[in-house]
């Protein structure tokens, strides 16, 4: 059964256009409340948000919706998405709610949910909510309406949690860091975490005005961090996105490290300490060089669909702990139940401090394969999957790659496009193979 409102990461869109309107969000809060009350007489939910100006409006609408269903509400104000997940679990609450469109520009916003255990909720729960949205509201008597109050020191509690994931025997003293908060939810959190662990911290992207989130800064615009690291003479730079669940890092030379490389470092660090790492999960887009480097060390590697929820599903099914995406969504389930940019950065810095090896040293054996992607626009009614020429070309290209490269062909989820991607050790070979495949669809 397909979902009408929920996407891969909650409900998201442009503010003022369906479904991101106050009337819909009020109905959504009421519907979620109805679903919660099927198993709990008096639920309590936590609502956090990023720094978008529309967050005030959507927060009020959600609060009213929950109250109308007899659900109590705790408000945190601006707080990273993983902070909401942590507090929901720590406070034994019924549900965590985040108002954020993550790395999207400020005109967008969205709403996503976490279970009582601080985990993404399954498709079945989302379908139940959508069914409740289509049903008549169930109004409760005035005496049973929900109440709302602000959670005092939500920020401080989350800062302490982040610090607790860093080895108590280590310190960041002597390390100079640039921290880029993307003018988002971590603007008043991330700098304090690294400073309180001993680092000298220079901050950028920490002056939100409601309309500058992710604008020219953060994990989606790491060039600002590269320049700041060089200007400050810092050892490393840390870039988060608007809701602080993504991470990109930069070293003193201005080299940018993406999520694929950082995932490898997390695995390698645990192996160096004698920990058992049965496997790691990436996505269809994870660079093949990382897969081969992990396999060389005897580490299993599985590709999930693109999206951190699918990485989490694979990890949970296999009982593994480490996974991630090149975009910087990294999961260390022995530290947190969801992707957390700050916690992930601490895991990387911990490896550097403990070993006295730089990130470049950690990745000496990992040279990312060049990737070439071509988007092919489909003609109306074109069935690209039944294209015999494409299949013949795929066989030829796989023979040319000889196991040292990879093909990925997938349809766009939003446009009439087929994305053709080839990666190989040799850039010219990747380009040639990708063009050969794309030509069969033109």
N, C-alpha and C positions, 0 to 999 in steps of 0.2 A: 504494500500500500504506500503510495507516494505522499509526501508531506507538502502541504500548501504554503506554510509560513516558515518553517524551520529549514535552515540550510546546514552546511557542514559545521558551523560554529554559531548556533543560535539563530536569532532573527535579526537581519541587518538590512539597511537601506538608507535612502536619502530622507532626512528629516522633513516632515511636512507632506511627504508622499507615502501612500499606503505601502507597508503597514506601519511605518514609523510616525504615527500620529498620536496625539494624546488620547483620543477616544478609543483607538484600538488598544493602546498600552493599558488603559484602565480595564478594558475587557479582558486583556491577557492576564493581568494580575488577579482578577476575579476567577478566571478559568483555572489558573494554576492553583489558587487557593482551594477551589472545589476539588481538584485532584488530590491535593495534600490531605484534605479532611476526610477522604475515604479511608485513610489508615491512621489518622491522628486527630484527636478531638480539638486540640488547641495548638496548631502549629506556630512556630516562630521562624521568620525568614530574615536573612541579612541582605541588605542592599548596599553595594558599593558602586562607584562610577569613576570614569576618567575625567578629564578637565574640559570637555566640550561644553559650550554654553547651553546646548540643548539638554544636557544632563539634568539641569534643575527641573525643567518641564516634565521630562520622562520619569524622573524620580518621584515627583508629586503624583503623577498619574498612576504609577505602579503602587505607591503607598495607599492611595485611595482604593484601588482595585483589591488589594489584599485585605484592607480593613473591612471592605464591604462583604467579604466572604468569611469574616471572623478569624483572620490571621493577624498575629502580632508582627511588628516590623522593627528591626534594628537598623539604623542608618550609620554608615561609616564616613560619608563624604568621599572625596577622591582617595582611591586606594587601588594598587595594582590588582589585576585579576587574580593572580595566585595568592594574594593576601586575603581576598574574599574566600577563596577555597580553603585556605588554612584556618581562618577564624570560624568558618562554618563548622568545620570538623572539631576544632579545639573547644568551641562553646556548646557542642552537642545540639546544634540547631537543625531545623527541618530541611532547610534549603538555602543555598547561596545564590544571589542574583547580581550580575554585573551589567551596568549600563555602559557600553563601550563599542566602538567600531574598530578597535585594535589599531592597525597601521593605516586605516583609511583616513582621508582628509576630513576636516572638521564638519563639513555639511552633512556627513553621514553619521549615523549612530546605530546602535544595536543593543540587543538584550540576550544574555546567555546565562545558563543556570548550572549550578553544581549541586550534587547530592549531599546528604548529611555527612558523607565520608569524604567530601572535598573532591569528588570525581565527576567527570562529564557524565551526563545522564544518557540512557540508552534510547534508541529510536522508539521503542514501545511507549516510553513515558511521553515523548514528544507527540506521538499520535494520540495519546489520551488527552493531552492538553488541547490539541487541535479539535478533537471531538467535543470537548467541553466548550470551546469557543463557539461551536455551531449550535450548542444547546441553549435553552433559556436559562438566564442567571437564577441562582438560588439565593435570595436575599435573606439575611439573618436578622433577628430582632435587634433593636437598638442596644439592648443589654448585652448582646454577644458580639458587637462590632470589635474589630481589632484595634489595638493601640500601637502607637509608634513612639520611639525614643531614640536618641543618638547614643551610639556606643562610644563611651569615653576611651580615649587613648588607643583606638584601633591601630593607628599608625605605629605607636610605640610597641604594641604587642607584636606586630608583624616584623618590625625591625629586629626585635630580640629573636624571633623565630629564624629569620635569615641568618643572623650571626651564629645561631646554634648549629647550623649545617656546616660550618667551617671548623676544622680540627682545632680543638681547644688548646693543643700544644703548640700551635703555630700562630704567627702574627704577620701583618702586612707592613710592619715598621720598616722604613727604608725604601718603600715603594711609592713612587709618584704616579697617580692615576688621573686620567680625565674621564669623568662620568657624564654621559649624555642622556638626559631624561626625556628627550623628545617633546618637551613641554607637556608631558602627559602625567599619568597617574603616579609615577614614581618620583616626580620632581622633588618631593619633600621626604622621600624615603631612601632612595638609593645612595645619595651622597653620604648620609649618616651611617649607613651600614658599613661602607668601606672605611670611612674615617674612624668609626669606633673600633674597627679591627686593626687600626694602627697606620693606615695609609695616609699620605698627603694627597688631598683630593682637590682637583680643580673641576668645577661643574659648568656644563653648558646645557642648553635646553631645559632650564629649570625656572622659566618665567612665563608660565601659562597665562593667557589672557582670554581663554575660552574659544579662540579662533585660530590659534597658531600650532595646535597639536600636530606633530609629525611634519611640520612645514620647514623643509630644508635641514632638518636635524633627525636624529634617531637612527634606528636600525635600517630604515628604508632609505636614508640619505647619509651614509657613513662618511661621505667626503668631508662633512663638517668636523667629524671626529678626527679624521686623518690630519687635517690642518691644525686642529687644536693640540693634538699630541705632539706634533712637530714644534709648534710655537711654544709649548710649555716645557719641552724637553722631558716629557713623561716616559715612564717605562711601558705603560700600556694604556689603552683607551677602551672604554666599555660603552656600547651603544644599546639602548633599550628602545622598544617601540611604545606607542601610545598607552598601552595597558600593561607593559612591562613583562610580557611573557615571551618575547623574542630577544635574542642576543647576537650582536656582532662584536668582534674585538679587533683591535689594531695594536701593532707593536711600535717600538720607538722609531723604526725605520719607515713607518707608514704602511706596512704590509697589512692588508685586511684578511681576517680569518673568518670564514663563513661557518654555518652550522654543521656542515659535513665534516670539516676539519676539527671543529671543537668536539664533536661526538667521538671522533677517533682518539683525541687526547684524553677524554674522560675514561674510555675503555682502557687505553694504554696505561694510564695512571693506576687504575685498579689492578691491572695485571702486574705492574711493577711492585705492588705492595703484597703480592701473593694472594689476592682475592680471586675467587672463582667467577669468571664471566662466561657463562655458557653461550651467550649470543647477544646481538644488538639488532635493532629494527631501524631501517631507514624508510625511504619512500621510493616510488617509481623514478623520482628525479635525483636521488642520491648519486653523487659522482662515483663511477665505477672504480676509480683509484682507491677510494676508501674501502669499498667492498673487498678488493683484492688484498689490500694491506691487512685487513682484519682476518681474512681467510688464511693468509700467510702465518698468522699467529695462532691459528686453530680456533678462531672465533666464528661461530655461526652468524650468518647475516640473512635477514629476511626483508623484503620490500613490501611495504603497505601502500595503499592508495594515498594520494597527496592529501594532507590534512592531519594535524596532530591527534585528532580523535581516533583516526585509523591506526596511527602508530601506537597509541595507548591500548587500543583493542588487541593488537598483535602481542604487545608486551604482556598484557594481562593473561591472554590465552596460553602463552608459553611459560609464564612465570619468570620472565626476564625483567631487567631493571633499567636498561639504558637504550635510548632511542632518540631520533630527532630528524629534523629537516634542514636542508641547506639554508632556508630562510632564517634559521636561528631558533625555531621551536625545539627545545631540548628537554628530554625527560630523564630524570634520575629518580626512579620510584623508591629508592632507598633513602631519599632525602625529602621528597614531596610527592603529592598525589597527582600533580599536574605540572605542565611546563612553567618554569619560573626563570626569567632572565637574570635576576639578581643571584639566585641560588646557583644557577649554571655558571655564572661568572666566578663565583666563589670556588666552585669545584675546579675550574681551570687554574685560577690563581693559587689554589692549594697545591696543585700538581707542580706548578712552577716554583713555589717557595720551598716545598719539601725536597724537591730534586735538585734545586739550583740549576735547572735547565730551562732555556728559553722556549717559547712556543715554536720557534723555528727549529730548534733542536728536536723537540718532541715530534715534529712532522717531517724530519729529514728523509724518511722513507716513503712519504706520501706526496706524490706530484699529481695534482688534479689533472684529469684528462680534459683537453679542450672539447667543448660542446658546440655543436652547430644546430640551430633550430630554424625551421621554415614553416610559416603558417600558410596553409593552402585554403583559399576560400572555396567552399563547395557550391556547385550549381544547384538550383532547386530540384529536389528529388534525387540527387546523386547519392548512390549507395557505395560509399568508398570501401566498405568492408567486403564487398563482393567483387572488387577490382582484381582480376586475374593478373594484370600487368604489375600491380603492386606486390602481389605475393611472389611473383617470379623475381622481381627486383630485390625483394627482401632476402630471398635465398642467395642471390648473387652477392649482396652486400655482407651478409653474415659470413660467407666464405672468404670475402676480402678482409674482414676484420679478424678472422682466425682466433676468436675468443679473447682478443685484446681490445675489444670495443663493444658498444651496445647500441641497440636501436630501440626507440620508444615512439610509437605512433598512437595518438589518442585524440579523440574529439574534444573540442572546447565545450565547456558546460554552459556558456553564455552567448556564443556566436556560432554561425554556420561555418566553422573552421575545423580543419584537421591539423594538429600540431605534429610535425615530423622532426624528431630529434635524433642525432647520432653523436656519440662521443667515442673518441679513440685516442690512443697515445699520440698519434701524429695528427696535427691540426688539419693539414691539407687532405689527409685521408677522410677525416670526419666531414669536411666540407663537401668533398667529392661524393661521398656516399649519401649524404643528406640530399644533395641536389638530384642524384639519380632516383631516389625514392620519391621526392616531391614531384618530379617531372611526370611520373605515372598518374598523378592525381589532377594535373593541370587540365 
